[in-house]
Amino acid sequence: MRKFAIYGKGGIGKSTNCANLALALTALGQKVLQIGCDPKADSTLTLHPGVRITPVLRLLHEKKQQLCLEEAVYRADCGVYCVEAGGPTPGLGCAGRGIGMVLEFLERQEAYARLGIDCVLYDVLGDVVCGGFSMPMRKGQADYVLIVTSGESMSCYAAENIAQAIANFRGRGYAQLGGLILNRRDVEGEEDNVRALAQKLGCTILADIPRSPLLTQAERQGQAVMSVFPQSEIASQFHKLARTLLTRFADKT
């Protein structure tokens, strides 16, 4: 089983990349579980259009010890297994701590083994890497961190901070930096900026996702671009990324 945590600056396109990557991995015969770690519980929306799944934190609050795995995990028609962590009422409680509670629940339920999962994708909120938001990096959770970035200065700055957090965990058996996903914004010098960042961090650019109006068109329909435009150039890039992940990163089990 391969487990990847996807981080990056808020609004950089993590959820979009994560959902399309999940579909590309599924197309390669992988059983994929996508875990949304954002309190808005919107990471997996384009995988199950028209269905709003209940966040696990809400279910835990309502059912406590009676909550079973089948109630917490939703299998979308596309084949991807979906979990939304959810979060506390805005302004109250700690969303990071909530992520920890959800991951602990999945562990107690032996979710990955029972569902026969091949790949886990954690879609993590923004560039926050403190407290509970670093949980997917920690031992026993993700094996590799993929950082989504554009060539914009603030995006690169956030990526560097995330890489520093990974470096701080080095030696503890926590997740390693797997590489960068360039999600283009078509800014001046974008490719050079991200190549320089990859060199500085000692990693590679795993994928180059073009800026495309097809993404917006698909999301207007509430779906992922892989579902609406499966033969497009941008879809081919997600297929390529999926193949790269499966060939470059060994099965950790």
C-alpha positions as CSV (number, residue, x, y, z in Angstrom):
1,M,0.0,0.0,0.0
2,R,1.3,3.4,-0.9
3,K,0.2,6.4,1.1
4,F,0.7,10.0,-0.1
5,A,-0.1,13.3,1.7
6,I,-0.7,16.2,-0.6
7,Y,0.2,19.6,0.8
8,G,0.6,23.1,-0.6
9,K,-0.5,26.7,-0.2
10,G,-4.2,27.3,0.3
11,G,-6.0,27.6,-3.0
12,I,-3.2,26.2,-5.1
13,G,-5.3,23.3,-6.3
14,K,-4.6,20.4,-3.9
15,S,-8.2,19.0,-3.9
16,T,-8.5,19.3,-7.7
17,N,-5.1,17.5,-8.2
18,C,-5.9,14.9,-5.5
19,A,-9.3,14.0,-7.0
20,N,-8.0,13.7,-10.5
21,L,-5.0,11.7,-9.3
22,A,-7.4,9.4,-7.4
23,L,-9.3,8.8,-10.7
24,A,-6.1,8.2,-12.6
25,L,-4.9,5.6,-10.1
26,T,-8.3,3.9,-10.1
27,A,-8.0,3.7,-13.9
28,L,-4.8,1.8,-13.4
29,G,-6.5,-0.8,-11.3
30,Q,-5.7,0.6,-7.9
31,K,-8.2,0.7,-5.0
32,V,-7.9,4.3,-3.8
33,L,-9.0,5.9,-0.6
34,Q,-9.0,9.8,-0.6
35,I,-9.2,11.4,2.9
36,G,-10.2,15.0,2.9
37,C,-8.5,16.7,5.9
38,D,-10.2,20.1,5.5
39,P,-12.9,21.2,7.9
40,K,-15.0,22.3,4.9
41,A,-15.3,18.7,3.9
42,D,-15.1,19.4,0.2
43,S,-12.1,17.5,-0.9
44,T,-14.0,14.6,-2.6
45,L,-17.0,16.6,-3.9
46,T,-16.1,16.1,-7.6
47,L,-15.8,12.3,-7.1
48,H,-19.4,11.9,-6.0
49,P,-21.4,14.8,-7.7
50,G,-24.7,15.5,-6.2
51,V,-23.9,13.6,-3.0
52,R,-22.7,15.4,0.2
53,I,-21.1,12.8,2.4
54,T,-21.3,13.3,6.2
55,P,-17.9,14.2,7.8
56,V,-16.5,11.5,10.2
57,L,-16.1,14.0,13.1
58,R,-19.9,14.7,13.0
59,L,-20.6,11.0,12.9
60,L,-18.3,10.4,15.8
61,H,-20.0,13.1,17.8
62,E,-23.5,11.6,17.0
63,K,-22.7,7.9,17.3
64,K,-19.6,7.8,19.4
65,Q,-18.4,4.2,19.8
66,Q,-21.3,2.8,17.7
67,L,-19.9,4.3,14.5
68,C,-18.8,1.6,12.0
69,L,-16.5,1.7,9.1
70,E,-19.2,1.4,6.5
71,E,-20.9,4.5,7.8
72,A,-17.7,6.6,7.7
73,V,-16.4,5.6,4.2
74,Y,-18.4,6.3,1.0
75,R,-17.6,4.5,-2.2
76,A,-18.3,6.8,-5.1
77,D,-19.6,5.4,-8.4
78,C,-16.2,6.2,-10.0
79,G,-14.8,3.5,-7.6
80,V,-12.8,5.8,-5.3
81,Y,-13.4,5.4,-1.6
82,C,-14.0,8.8,0.1
83,V,-13.6,10.0,3.6
84,E,-14.2,13.6,4.8
85,A,-12.7,14.4,8.2
86,G,-14.7,17.6,8.7
87,G,-14.1,19.9,11.6
88,P,-15.5,21.8,14.6
89,T,-17.9,24.7,14.4
90,P,-16.0,27.7,13.0
91,G,-14.3,29.5,15.8
92,L,-14.6,26.6,18.2
93,G,-12.4,23.6,18.8
94,C,-9.2,22.5,17.0
95,A,-9.6,21.2,13.5
96,G,-6.1,19.8,13.6
97,R,-7.0,17.6,16.6
98,G,-10.0,16.5,14.7
99,I,-7.9,15.1,11.9
100,G,-6.0,13.0,14.5
101,M,-9.3,11.6,15.8
102,V,-10.4,10.6,12.3
103,L,-7.1,8.9,11.5
104,E,-7.2,7.1,14.8
105,F,-10.7,5.9,14.0
106,L,-9.6,4.5,10.7
107,E,-6.7,2.7,12.3
108,R,-9.0,1.1,15.0
109,Q,-11.3,0.0,12.3
110,E,-8.4,-1.5,10.3
111,A,-9.9,0.4,7.3
112,Y,-7.1,0.0,4.8
113,A,-6.9,-3.8,5.2
114,R,-10.6,-4.4,5.4
115,L,-11.3,-2.3,2.2
116,G,-8.3,-3.7,0.4
117,I,-6.8,-0.3,-0.3
118,D,-3.8,0.0,-2.6
119,C,-3.3,3.8,-2.4
120,V,-4.2,6.4,0.2
121,L,-4.3,10.1,-0.7
122,Y,-4.5,12.6,2.2
123,D,-5.7,16.0,1.0
124,V,-4.4,18.3,3.7
125,L,-5.6,21.8,4.5
126,G,-3.5,24.7,3.1
127,D,0.1,25.1,4.1
128,V,-0.5,24.5,7.8
129,V,2.0,22.0,9.1
130,C,1.7,22.4,12.9
131,G,-0.1,20.2,15.4
132,G,-2.8,18.0,14.0
133,F,-2.3,19.2,10.4
134,S,1.1,17.5,10.5
135,M,-0.6,14.2,11.4
136,P,-0.5,12.7,7.9
137,M,3.2,13.2,7.9
138,R,3.7,11.2,11.0
139,K,4.8,7.6,11.5
140,G,2.2,5.1,10.4
141,Q,0.3,7.6,8.2
142,A,1.7,8.8,4.9
143,D,4.9,7.5,3.4
144,Y,5.5,10.4,1.1
145,V,4.5,14.1,0.9
146,L,3.7,15.6,-2.5
147,I,3.7,19.4,-2.5
148,V,1.5,21.2,-5.1
149,T,3.0,24.5,-6.1
150,S,2.9,27.1,-8.9
151,G,5.8,29.4,-9.8
152,E,4.3,32.2,-7.8
153,S,6.5,33.5,-5.0
154,M,4.0,32.8,-2.1
155,S,3.3,29.3,-3.4
156,C,7.0,28.5,-3.5
157,Y,7.5,30.0,-0.1
158,A,4.8,27.8,1.3
159,A,6.3,24.7,-0.4
160,E,9.7,25.5,1.2
161,N,8.1,25.8,4.7
162,I,6.3,22.4,4.2
163,A,9.6,20.9,3.1
164,Q,11.2,22.3,6.3
165,A,8.6,20.6,8.4
166,I,9.4,17.3,6.7
167,A,13.1,17.9,7.3
168,N,12.4,18.5,11.0
169,F,10.8,15.0,11.3
170,R,13.8,13.3,9.5
171,G,15.1,10.4,11.5
172,R,11.8,9.6,13.2
173,G,10.5,7.3,10.4
174,Y,8.0,9.9,9.3
175,A,7.0,10.7,5.7
176,Q,9.6,11.7,3.2
177,L,9.4,14.4,0.6
178,G,8.3,12.6,-2.6
179,G,8.5,15.6,-4.9
180,L,6.7,18.6,-6.4
181,I,3.6,18.8,-8.5
182,L,3.8,21.9,-10.7
183,N,0.2,23.3,-11.0
184,R,0.7,26.1,-13.5
185,R,-0.6,29.6,-13.1
186,D,1.2,30.8,-16.2
187,V,3.2,33.4,-14.4
188,E,6.5,34.7,-15.8
189,G,9.4,32.4,-15.3
190,E,7.2,29.8,-13.7
191,E,9.1,26.7,-14.8
192,D,12.5,28.2,-13.9
193,N,11.2,29.1,-10.4
194,V,9.8,25.7,-9.7
195,R,12.9,23.9,-11.1
196,A,15.1,26.1,-8.8
197,L,12.9,25.2,-5.9
198,A,13.1,21.5,-6.6
199,Q,16.9,21.8,-6.8
200,K,17.0,23.7,-3.5
201,L,14.8,21.1,-1.8
202,G,16.7,18.2,-3.4
203,C,13.7,16.7,-5.0
204,T,12.1,16.3,-8.5
205,I,9.1,17.7,-10.3
206,L,6.8,14.7,-10.5
207,A,4.2,16.3,-12.8
208,D,3.6,19.4,-14.8
209,I,-0.2,20.2,-14.8
210,P,-1.1,22.8,-17.4
211,R,-3.5,25.6,-16.7
212,S,-6.7,24.7,-18.6
213,P,-10.2,26.0,-19.0
214,L,-11.4,22.4,-19.0
215,L,-10.8,22.3,-15.2
216,T,-13.3,25.1,-14.7
217,Q,-15.8,23.6,-17.2
218,A,-15.7,20.3,-15.4
219,E,-16.0,21.8,-11.9
220,R,-19.0,23.8,-13.1
221,Q,-20.6,20.4,-13.7
222,G,-19.5,19.4,-10.2
223,Q,-17.1,16.8,-11.6
224,A,-13.4,16.2,-12.0
225,V,-11.8,16.9,-15.4
226,M,-10.8,13.2,-15.6
227,S,-14.4,12.3,-15.7
228,V,-15.7,14.9,-18.1
229,F,-12.7,15.2,-20.4
230,P,-10.9,11.8,-20.1
231,Q,-9.1,12.2,-23.5
232,S,-7.8,15.7,-22.9
233,E,-4.2,16.7,-22.5
234,I,-4.6,17.6,-18.9
235,A,-6.2,14.2,-18.2
236,S,-3.1,12.6,-19.8
237,Q,-0.9,14.5,-17.3
238,F,-2.8,13.0,-14.4
239,H,-2.4,9.5,-15.9
240,K,1.3,10.2,-16.3
241,L,1.5,11.3,-12.6
242,A,-0.3,8.2,-11.5
243,R,2.1,5.9,-13.4
244,T,5.1,7.8,-12.0
245,L,3.9,7.3,-8.4
246,L,3.3,3.6,-8.9
247,T,6.7,3.0,-10.5
248,R,8.9,5.4,-8.5
249,F,7.6,4.7,-5.0
250,A,7.8,1.2,-3.7
251,D,5.0,-0.6,-1.9
252,K,5.7,0.0,1.8
253,T,3.8,-3.0,3.2
